[in-house]
């Protein structure tokens, strides 16, 4: 979970979607490719940081993203896991 939040692009996506739902304009504002945007969004969706809602507009499906309410707690066990990963690199 911490690795997902450690990426600056994903943090910007969360920030863009915080106050209102957003669609592809996020990608345009960040200036990243569609495949890269999709990869970041999938991680955020899988970890429950954002939600997605699809709507049909002018005959096209538009996906809207919104940041969910969440808290991040970092206990000793998580830090020990990170230390183990660092030791193996």
LOKEGU-698588 format. One record per residue (C-alpha): residue number from 1; residue in one letter; x, y, z. Coordinates in pm, 1 decimal. Layout:
! residues N
ATOM   nr  rest         u         v         w
ATOM  NUM     A         X         Y         Z
...
***
This chain:
! residues 89
ATOM   nr  rest         u         v         w
ATOM    1     X       0.0       0.0       0.0
ATOM    2     X     280.7     240.3      85.4
ATOM    3     X     451.5     171.0    -246.4
ATOM    4     X     130.2     262.5    -427.3
ATOM    5     X     115.1     594.9    -243.5
ATOM    6     X     487.6     661.3    -283.1
ATOM    7     X     454.0     737.0    -653.7
ATOM    8     X     414.9    1111.1    -729.4
ATOM    9     X     193.8    1049.5   -1034.0
ATOM   10     X     -50.3     840.7    -829.9
ATOM   11     X     -56.5    1107.2    -557.8
ATOM   12     X    -142.7    1367.5    -820.5
ATOM   13     X    -425.2    1146.8    -952.5
ATOM   14     X    -561.7    1117.5    -597.4
ATOM   15     X    -539.5    1494.7    -555.0
ATOM   16     X    -716.6    1567.0    -886.4
ATOM   17     X   -1003.4    1335.3    -789.0
ATOM   18     X   -1036.6    1455.0    -431.3
ATOM   19     X   -1303.3    1725.4    -459.6
ATOM   20     X   -1489.6    1617.4    -772.8
ATOM   21     X   -1508.5    1327.3   -1012.0
ATOM   22     X   -1266.0    1344.0   -1301.6
ATOM   23     X   -1221.2    1164.6   -1631.5
ATOM   24     X    -952.6    1168.2   -1899.2
ATOM   25     X    -861.8    1530.6   -1826.5
ATOM   26     X    -644.5    1391.1   -1546.0
ATOM   27     X    -420.1    1223.5   -1801.4
ATOM   28     X    -408.3    1538.9   -2011.6
ATOM   29     X    -312.4    1755.8   -1712.1
ATOM   30     X     -40.0    1511.1   -1610.3
ATOM   31     X      88.9    1480.7   -1966.5
ATOM   32     X     124.3    1101.1   -1951.1
ATOM   33     X      35.9     832.7   -2203.0
ATOM   34     X    -291.9     644.5   -2187.9
ATOM   35     X    -125.9     307.0   -2104.9
ATOM   36     X      72.1     464.6   -1819.4
ATOM   37     X    -239.1     637.9   -1687.0
ATOM   38     X    -433.7     310.8   -1696.4
ATOM   39     X    -155.6     130.4   -1507.8
ATOM   40     X    -157.2     391.5   -1230.0
ATOM   41     X    -537.3     394.6   -1208.7
ATOM   42     X    -554.8      14.5   -1188.4
ATOM   43     X    -326.2      14.3    -886.4
ATOM   44     X    -528.0     286.2    -716.4
ATOM   45     X    -851.4      97.7    -789.3
ATOM   46     X    -711.3    -236.3    -669.7
ATOM   47     X    -604.1     -87.3    -337.8
ATOM   48     X    -935.2      95.7    -294.0
ATOM   49     X    -797.1     449.8    -306.7
ATOM   50     X   -1030.3     553.0    -589.4
ATOM   51     X   -1362.7     440.4    -733.0
ATOM   52     X   -1465.5     435.3   -1096.7
ATOM   53     X   -1805.2     495.2   -1249.6
ATOM   54     X   -1876.5     455.2   -1619.9
ATOM   55     X   -2137.7     670.8   -1793.6
ATOM   56     X   -2252.1     695.2   -2154.4
ATOM   57     X   -2218.5    1043.7   -2300.0
ATOM   58     X   -2289.1    1117.5   -2664.8
ATOM   59     X   -2275.3     746.3   -2742.3
ATOM   60     X   -1934.2     700.0   -2580.1
ATOM   61     X   -1847.3     540.0   -2247.9
ATOM   62     X   -1667.9     783.2   -2018.2
ATOM   63     X   -1501.7     663.3   -1698.7
ATOM   64     X   -1508.9     896.9   -1399.9
ATOM   65     X   -1276.8     857.4   -1102.1
ATOM   66     X   -1319.3     981.6    -748.1
ATOM   67     X   -1087.9     953.4    -445.8
ATOM   68     X   -1231.7     741.5    -164.3
ATOM   69     X   -1199.6     821.3     203.3
ATOM   70     X    -901.4     631.0     344.6
ATOM   71     X    -646.5     632.5     623.1
ATOM   72     X    -296.1     495.2     609.3
ATOM   73     X    -151.1     341.4     922.8
ATOM   74     X     208.3     230.1     924.9
ATOM   75     X     282.2      -7.2    1206.8
ATOM   76     X     597.4    -187.1    1303.7
ATOM   77     X     507.6    -496.0    1098.4
ATOM   78     X     485.0    -293.3     777.4
ATOM   79     X     817.3    -123.3     847.0
ATOM   80     X     979.9    -461.0     915.2
ATOM   81     X     847.0    -592.8     581.2
ATOM   82     X     994.0    -289.6     404.9
ATOM   83     X    1326.8    -343.5     583.1
ATOM   84     X    1327.3    -708.6     470.7
ATOM   85     X    1263.9    -604.1     110.8
ATOM   86     X    1544.9    -350.4     125.0
ATOM   87     X    1781.0    -612.5     266.0
ATOM   88     X    1703.4    -844.9     -26.3
ATOM   89     X    1782.9    -582.5    -292.8
***
